[in-house]
Amino acid sequence: MEPRLPQYTQFFIVINNLVNEKVIDKKQKTELEQSILRKDKNIMEIVSKYGNKDMEQQFCEKLVQYANQRQKDTYVPHIKHLEKNKSNKFSVSARQISFQQDDPIVENKQEVSHVLNQSLSPFILQLIEQLDTMLSIHMTNGGHFVPIDVEKLTQLRDQINKYLGIQYEQELDNESPVRCRNISVCGRVISEQQDDKSDQVDTSVQLKSKYHLQIISQIKQTYVQLKSLFLGSLHTHYLLMQEELSYNNLVNVVKSIIKELTDSDEIYFLIKRNDEWDFYSTEKDSIKQIEKYKQQVFFLNFSHLKPNIVYNFQNNEKQTKQLELVLDLNSQFTELSIIRFINQNKQETFFFFYWNKPGRNKLLRRFINEANEYGFKDEVLSLTNFLIDVIMQARVQYFNPVQFADQILDIALSFVESSQYILIDEMFRALDPHFKIKKDYAFSEDGRQKIDMENSVRIEMECRNPIALILEEFYLNREDHQYIYTEILNLKSKYQRHLRLCHEKTAYYKYFLRSSDTILFDFDKNGRLLFLNHYIWETLKQKYNIQFSPDKRTPNYKELFMDERILRYIDLDEFMMKKKNEYIQHEDFEIFLKVVDQVYKGFVIIFHLQEGSRMKDYIKNLKNEEQLEDEIKQSIQRSYNKHQTFKFISQLQKSNPSVKNSYISLFIPEESSLDNQDQQQQSNNSLQPIKTRKPRLSIQMLGKQIKAFNYQPSKQRIKSIESALEIEEDDDLDTLYEDKTIDKFEFNIFSENMKAKLVYHIVKKNDWIDNYDMSEEVLMKFIKEVERKYNKRKNPFHNFDHGITVMHSCHFLCSLPRAHQYLSEIVHFATVISGLCHDISHTGRTNQFEINSKSKLATRYLDKEPLENHHAAVTLRLLNQDKYNILSGLSVEDLAIFRQTLIENILFTDIKQHFGLIKDFEQRVKESKENQDKIFGMIVHTSDFSGAAKVFELSKAWTEKVNMEFKAQFDEEGTRNINQTPFMKDLDKQEIMAKNEMGFFKVIVRPLWASLNEFYDKQLQDIIDNVENTIIKWEKIYHTYNEQEKQD
């Protein structure tokens, strides 16, 4: 059972309280957060059942029980055993020092001396490191002990006393500084026990050079920069929080993320698609095909690059000059890194990290250039795959960038994890000029390098690929060495805490990213915005006067909120005094104070979209209310879908003003057309009155010829319809039928001559001739009459070829297993015939033309879907005639189903219903088998664009054909003094046609097929690939002609 938002919120509050009260530790807290993120069945059940405020005590008990059980199940001792001295049974780790119960008690100084004589100094060195790490981990503000740790540390001190005889002058308490005495005391003991060689070391260093301060200062600068990495990646999320469906928004997002993580100025990649090499750059924001000779030059210089390895080049190298020639790169770049790999779409790719300003932030560049050495190339590849996928997807469809927020968080977190290597590398760079130092890539205990424990120390970074620094001739009895060692361990410990915090924040943020009706503002303790999970609803902005700009980094809460109704609840001075989490509730929002270890860390403001939540809950409850009439339920659901549809269209028009003058405008409905129950018609006051009625223009009357992709007529001449009634088994069609080419989407109608027999074989293949006692003679008469009615106006596009193509697509889609769950034989039959007849007797003009010209069809059907109503009526009249009636063998029940299905399917091809149909299909059809009319209506509507979804050569041919009709309509509108449709102008110009098609495919064709692809469980991915490839091809054509025009 999925918990509700208040239960999730209660979960985070309770586990924080449990940690503050020391009921569970931070490791258990992290495990609980990870379990809720993984949606572990047991934890989800606990949160759903007990996550209410009135059950808090039971909730706490269940969570503690679960956490303890998880710890027991997954516990693996993380203990390093020191076995050099068998009498000292210490178990030491970086975060925990414990003593075995069978430790012997040292009773006399002789035994102590014996212990010391057996290489006690190495043991003490490790003990000091572990003690210092433990103290650092348990720091709070001001460098004081957490009270709960006093007892543990006192016990640890007593054990050291027993072994070394050290007497402490002051008891540990809450006022004791984290370090100042322990290490120095131990240092004195070590100094006393040094062997002859170490005794010769000068222990009276005056630290005049202060080089040790410079070393730590250099490391701390890097430490601070790396800590800001996560915060910088969160700034990228600000750019996501824009409601507009804008391509430019998306480009800014990907440029921001690569800038925040690598300091790279631009994005360039070379990608192999369909045996062609394409190059993309954000600098020019275009995809262009690389000429053959340039490909040869490139591979002559770079074919030696091995996959999945980062190569770094400088601008004075020969290869970079060749790269500049091939890819037209900016010659001012100062550094370039290349990685070659196979991307997630199985395409060979070269990705270029490009920097054109020297030394601006070289630290971030090391994430790329040091990936080979430290083994975090997977993180780099994840970033490049993400960038390529987002850019390529943005070029083929419109979508809101916020859907990538999860991935951006994951990628940023992986880079934050990898920053440990950069930190230890900076330690190496800072120490190297002053010490004898080396790296140990310690992947196992057995593989570690041996070191002299008397005068060497080992600093480990416990990350995915463990690494350690070994400092030789390094003496902890020297104050400068001791200072360096202590500070490095402190920084390392603090950075590990920072990483844990980043993981916790990511888990918390991800939950809210998945909530569409909740907005979360996360502020730090100074009131600066850290994170925003959603774009701010316009109603919310207006109600509370919220001022948000995605370009402003970390705005203060007072810059965001201007309304006193919010500000009166926020008092930072008061918040700073809080010692535990608190919760403030308002009608529209909630405020949570974040308190960790009794220290105030910031606050969160959460707004809820109450209207949307109530609507969804209401609809959900209605679905469970069996007593309510289905018609009422569907009416409410339609109203909600209608609202969502117009919201999307509004966003689309707002982000892309050119939509209203493009082909897409034909698909944008009036509000009344989305509601099937609404009979009110909208008046069209903008139409100019028709002064005279002139004859309709035809293609033959156009003075200017337009090249079209015409098919060859059949070699066999058919003298009359009757002569075609004798069915002869054509050899080509037999082959087509036997090798199942007819069942493949790649089928090409332009290559077929015997088109009528093709229709016959689709009917025959489905056994409808036998099952419905159909006369083959009547069937062929019906097919030939359909062909005659389609072709009587000689339309270039809306002709028999188009009817067969749509019929074939319906046949293909209905034959897939997913459709069989909803498919009855009679509905299958009706759907395929709907595809064949959906545009029969088409006028070659749009519905809007029919309405504007006050045609007979518009008058007959009262301006409501005149063409679709006409096609359905013509089909039914045809089937009502005995000589064309292929339904005579149907039962009364099947005949009624066939008729209803055919009418609904044909009416669904009205393009004004496009957006509403998709929304309704996605919302309802997948939920219930009862809505199968929408499934087959969607199949026919999508099949209407099957020609566009073919491979580019065929798709382009269909585009040229429909553009011929558009041009004829544009000219006739001018002749008849009707408002001319803007997008139909100049379609004979390649750049105009290409730009038109790019938008049409992105907004109409791809979303349509993508929605059906989801329904078919990704079985239509090849078709999606065709559509995306077509969009890229049109983009290349557009840029080619556009550049030529600029040169001219």
Summary of the structure (lengths in Angstrom):
residues: 1048
radius of gyration: 36.9
end to end distance: 65.3
largest distance: 123.3
contacts: 3162
relative contact order: 0.06
helix: 57%
strand: 10%
